[in-house]
Amino acid sequence: MVKVAILGGSGYTGLELLKLIYSHPHAEVIEFSSRQYDGVHITEVFPSLTGYYDTLKFKAPADISNTEADIIFACLPHGASMDIVPHFVERKKRIIDLSADYRLRDPLVYEQWYAEHKTKNLLVDAVYGLPELHRAEIKDASIIANPGCYPTSAILGLSPLMNKGNVIKTDSIIIDAKSGVSGAGRGAALESSFVEVYSGFKAYNVGEHRHTPEIEQELGLLASEDVAVTFTSHLLPVSRGILSTIYASIENSLSLSELHEIYNEFYADEPFVRVLPQGTFPDIKFVQNSNYCDIGLWVDERKNRVTIISAIDNLVKGASGQAVQNMNITCSFNESDGLMSLPTQI
């Protein structure tokens, strides 16, 4: 049994990890940290887990520094992982970091969008944890940088075309993405409160969302060229889910059947990407509480553009589910272990 410790686990990603690992056949949570809830039973913070984690208590982060865990999930704010990752790397632990601290390969890009990077020397050891693109590298990585939720949806939506090359104009990509409120985290904030969100629908961080360079980095690696996208995020008045509608101009000509062939071939062996039949398009309710990414496709022959629609659960495939998928890869488990719960739909 692989032993797991979760750092900074009092948010939604921590809750999702607890749920997923409880049903995992080869892993168990042995330690769970939170500065805010040190010494408190987990079920007091997450009553839904009553009967499942009754004996487990939150610990102070310092009390986990010498953990016997094999895998460390870091669910910390951006910037905080840099303070703890070096310690666990030195102790030969595998770290799956759900923050942005090790996602960007270029520290100057990180500092442009976030803040000073204090452990630049470890970036060379970090692997971007999108299994569909980096499975082989994830296997032996000491630091797995779990992707952001919006980038997961956008990159999976575009990867087959970027990999194929010369299908779309890479300078024409527009990503129009909408997320449920849980993407803002569990902490109380006026803008994500029920009264503020209910019946509303708005764009936010227009032109300056910090997931932009992450998307551009991975698409650029696939295309073997610099890629710049127009990315706009929106807040949906729902609890969970991301729907990304992506537009790009076609280089020459492309039929809908040819587009489907490209996607079906690229994702043929992927357990969690579902390319929907022609004429069928994703709905976030069909992926909620699951690790699936659903993709629908359209070719606008009149404007010579493609439309790609991608849907994920931002807390599962966009965060904790993908983290467990990465754990499965690095531990040589079946990749779907603990992740085969059906989408709830209603």
C-alpha positions in Angstrom: 0.0 0.0 0.0 1.4 3.4 -1.0 1.3 5.9 1.8 0.1 9.4 1.0 0.4 12.8 2.8 -1.6 15.8 1.7 -0.3 19.3 2.5 -2.7 22.2 2.7 -5.7 20.0 2.4 -8.5 22.1 3.8 -9.7 23.3 0.4 -11.7 21.6 -2.3 -8.7 19.9 -3.9 -7.9 18.3 -0.5 -11.4 17.1 -0.1 -11.4 15.6 -3.6 -8.1 13.8 -2.9 -9.5 12.3 0.2 -12.6 11.0 -1.6 -10.6 9.6 -4.5 -7.8 7.9 -2.5 -10.4 6.3 -0.1 -11.6 4.2 -3.0 -8.1 3.6 -4.4 -7.0 -0.1 -4.1 -3.3 0.6 -3.6 -3.1 3.9 -1.7 -4.0 5.3 1.7 -3.9 8.8 3.3 -1.8 8.7 6.5 -1.3 12.4 7.1 -3.1 15.6 6.3 -2.1 19.1 7.1 -3.6 22.5 7.6 -2.4 25.5 9.5 -5.9 26.7 10.1 -7.3 23.4 11.4 -4.3 21.9 13.3 -5.6 19.2 15.6 -9.1 19.2 14.3 -10.8 16.0 13.1 -11.2 16.0 9.3 -14.9 15.2 9.6 -15.5 18.4 11.5 -14.3 20.3 8.4 -15.7 17.8 5.9 -18.8 16.3 7.4 -19.5 14.3 4.2 -16.5 12.1 5.1 -18.1 10.9 8.4 -17.7 7.2 8.6 -14.7 7.2 6.2 -12.0 9.3 7.9 -13.2 9.4 11.5 -9.8 9.0 13.2 -7.7 11.2 10.9 -6.9 14.7 12.2 -5.3 17.7 10.6 -1.7 18.3 11.5 0.5 21.4 11.4 2.6 21.4 8.2 5.8 21.2 10.3 4.6 18.0 11.9 4.6 16.3 8.5 8.1 17.3 7.6 9.4 13.8 8.5 6.5 11.9 7.2 6.7 8.2 6.2 4.5 8.9 3.2 5.8 7.8 -0.2 3.8 10.4 -2.2 3.3 14.0 -1.2 0.3 16.0 -2.6 0.9 19.7 -2.2 -2.4 21.6 -2.3 -0.8 24.9 -1.3 -1.2 28.5 -2.6 1.0 29.6 -5.4 4.4 30.5 -4.0 4.1 28.3 -0.9 5.2 25.0 -2.5 8.7 26.4 -3.1 9.2 26.6 0.6 8.5 22.9 1.2 9.4 21.0 -2.0 13.2 21.2 -1.6 12.9 19.4 1.8 10.9 16.5 0.3 13.1 16.2 -2.8 16.1 15.9 -0.5 14.3 13.1 1.3 13.7 11.3 -2.0 9.9 11.7 -1.8 7.7 12.0 -4.9 5.9 15.3 -4.9 2.7 16.1 -6.9 2.3 19.8 -6.7 -1.1 21.3 -7.4 0.1 24.9 -7.4 1.7 26.7 -10.4 5.1 26.8 -8.8 6.7 24.2 -11.1 4.5 24.3 -14.2 6.4 26.9 -16.2 9.8 25.9 -17.5 11.1 29.4 -17.7 11.5 31.1 -14.3 11.3 34.5 -16.0 7.9 33.7 -17.3 6.8 32.6 -13.9 8.0 35.8 -12.4 6.2 37.8 -15.0 2.9 36.3 -14.1 3.3 35.3 -10.4 6.2 36.4 -8.2 9.9 35.6 -7.6 10.8 32.0 -8.1 12.9 30.9 -5.2 13.9 27.4 -6.3 14.8 27.8 -10.0 17.3 25.0 -9.7 14.5 22.5 -9.2 12.6 23.4 -12.4 14.8 21.1 -14.4 13.5 18.2 -12.2 9.9 19.1 -12.7 7.6 17.5 -15.3 4.3 19.0 -16.4 1.8 16.4 -15.3 -0.6 16.1 -18.2 -0.5 12.3 -18.8 -1.8 12.5 -22.3 1.3 14.4 -23.3 4.0 13.5 -20.8 3.3 10.0 -19.5 6.8 8.7 -20.0 8.4 11.7 -18.3 5.9 11.5 -15.4 6.9 7.9 -14.6 10.3 8.8 -13.1 9.8 12.5 -12.1 10.6 13.6 -8.6 8.4 16.7 -9.0 5.1 16.4 -10.9 3.6 19.8 -11.7 -0.1 19.1 -11.8 -1.7 21.3 -14.6 -4.1 24.1 -14.0 -7.8 23.5 -14.6 -8.2 25.9 -17.6 -5.0 24.7 -19.2 -6.1 21.1 -18.9 -9.3 21.8 -20.8 -7.6 24.0 -23.4 -4.5 21.9 -24.0 -6.5 18.7 -24.4 -8.8 20.4 -26.7 -6.0 21.6 -29.0 -3.2 19.0 -28.7 -4.2 16.8 -31.7 -4.1 19.8 -34.1 -0.9 21.2 -32.7 0.8 17.8 -32.8 -0.4 17.2 -36.4 1.0 20.5 -37.7 0.0 22.7 -40.6 -3.7 22.1 -39.9 -4.6 25.4 -38.1 -3.0 28.9 -38.0 -1.4 28.9 -34.7 -1.6 32.7 -34.4 -5.4 32.5 -34.7 -6.3 30.6 -31.5 -9.1 31.9 -29.3 -10.0 30.1 -26.1 -13.3 31.2 -24.5 -13.5 29.2 -21.2 -16.1 29.1 -18.4 -15.7 27.7 -15.0 -17.8 26.9 -12.0 -17.4 28.8 -8.8 -15.3 26.1 -7.0 -12.4 27.2 -9.3 -12.1 30.2 -7.0 -11.3 28.0 -4.0 -13.0 27.3 -0.7 -12.0 30.6 1.1 -14.7 33.1 1.6 -14.7 35.9 -1.0 -17.4 38.4 -1.9 -17.1 37.9 -5.6 -17.7 34.2 -5.3 -20.5 34.3 -2.7 -24.0 32.9 -3.6 -25.7 36.3 -3.8 -23.0 37.8 -6.1 -22.8 34.7 -8.4 -26.4 33.6 -8.6 -28.1 34.4 -11.9 -24.9 36.2 -13.1 -22.3 35.3 -15.7 -19.2 37.4 -16.2 -15.7 37.5 -17.7 -12.8 38.0 -15.3 -9.0 38.6 -15.5 -9.5 39.5 -19.1 -6.2 39.5 -21.0 -4.2 38.7 -17.9 -5.2 35.3 -16.6 -2.2 33.5 -15.1 -3.0 30.3 -16.9 -2.2 31.9 -20.3 1.5 31.1 -20.3 0.9 27.6 -19.2 -1.4 27.0 -22.2 1.1 28.7 -24.6 4.1 26.7 -23.2 2.5 23.3 -23.8 1.0 24.2 -27.2 4.3 25.7 -28.3 6.1 22.5 -27.4 3.7 20.4 -29.5 3.9 22.8 -32.4 7.7 23.3 -32.2 7.2 27.1 -32.4 6.2 30.0 -30.1 2.4 30.1 -29.7 0.4 33.0 -28.4 -3.4 32.6 -27.7 -6.3 34.8 -26.8 -7.6 33.4 -23.6 -10.6 34.7 -21.7 -12.0 33.1 -18.5 -15.6 33.4 -17.3 -17.4 32.6 -14.1 -20.5 30.4 -14.3 -23.1 30.3 -11.5 -22.6 26.5 -11.0 -20.5 24.7 -8.5 -18.1 22.8 -10.7 -17.1 22.2 -14.3 -15.2 23.9 -17.2 -16.5 24.3 -20.7 -13.9 25.7 -23.2 -15.0 26.8 -26.7 -11.9 27.1 -28.9 -11.7 28.7 -32.3 -8.9 28.6 -34.9 -8.5 29.3 -38.6 -7.7 26.4 -40.9 -4.5 26.5 -43.0 -5.9 25.0 -46.2 -9.0 22.8 -46.1 -10.3 20.4 -43.6 -13.6 18.3 -43.5 -15.4 17.4 -40.3 -14.6 13.8 -40.9 -10.9 14.5 -41.3 -11.0 16.5 -38.1 -12.6 13.7 -36.2 -10.1 11.2 -37.6 -7.2 13.4 -36.3 -8.7 13.5 -32.8 -9.8 9.8 -32.6 -6.3 8.7 -33.7 -4.5 11.0 -31.2 -6.7 9.9 -28.2 -7.4 6.3 -29.2 -5.6 4.8 -26.2 -6.4 7.5 -23.6 -8.7 6.2 -20.8 -10.1 9.7 -19.8 -10.5 11.6 -23.1 -13.8 11.0 -24.9 -14.1 12.3 -28.5 -17.8 12.6 -29.0 -19.5 11.5 -32.2 -20.1 14.0 -35.0 -23.0 16.4 -34.1 -22.6 15.7 -30.4 -21.1 18.4 -28.1 -20.0 18.4 -24.4 -22.0 19.4 -21.4 -20.3 19.9 -18.1 -23.0 17.9 -16.3 -21.8 14.8 -18.2 -18.3 15.0 -16.8 -19.0 16.4 -13.3 -17.4 14.3 -10.5 -15.4 12.3 -13.0 -11.9 12.4 -14.5 -13.2 12.6 -18.0 -12.5 15.2 -20.7 -15.2 15.3 -23.3 -14.4 16.9 -26.7 -16.8 17.9 -29.5 -15.7 19.2 -32.9 -17.1 21.3 -35.7 -15.8 22.7 -39.0 -17.2 26.0 -40.2 -16.7 25.7 -43.9 -18.1 29.1 -44.6 -15.4 30.8 -42.5 -12.8 28.1 -42.8 -12.5 27.7 -39.0 -12.6 24.9 -36.5 -14.6 25.0 -33.3 -13.4 22.7 -30.5 -15.5 22.3 -27.4 -13.9 20.7 -24.3 -15.5 19.9 -21.0 -13.9 18.7 -17.7 -14.7 18.8 -14.0 -12.3 21.5 -12.7 -11.8 19.7 -9.4 -11.2 16.2 -10.8 -9.5 16.1 -14.2 -8.7 19.8 -13.6 -7.0 19.1 -10.3 -7.2 16.2 -7.9 -8.3 13.4 -10.3 -5.4 14.3 -12.6 -3.1 14.3 -9.5 -4.2 10.7 -8.7 -3.7 9.8 -12.3 -0.2 11.1 -12.0 0.3 9.1 -8.8 -0.9 6.0 -10.6 1.7 6.5 -13.4 4.6 7.2 -11.1 3.7 4.2 -8.9 3.1 1.8 -11.9 -0.5 1.3 -10.9 -3.3 0.9 -13.4 -3.8 4.5 -14.6 -7.6 4.4 -13.9 -7.2 3.0 -10.3 -9.5 5.1 -8.0 -10.8 7.2 -10.9 -13.6 5.1 -12.4 -16.5 6.8 -10.7 -19.2 7.6 -13.1 -20.2 11.2 -13.9 -23.1 12.2 -11.7 -25.1 14.0 -14.5 -27.8 15.2 -12.1 
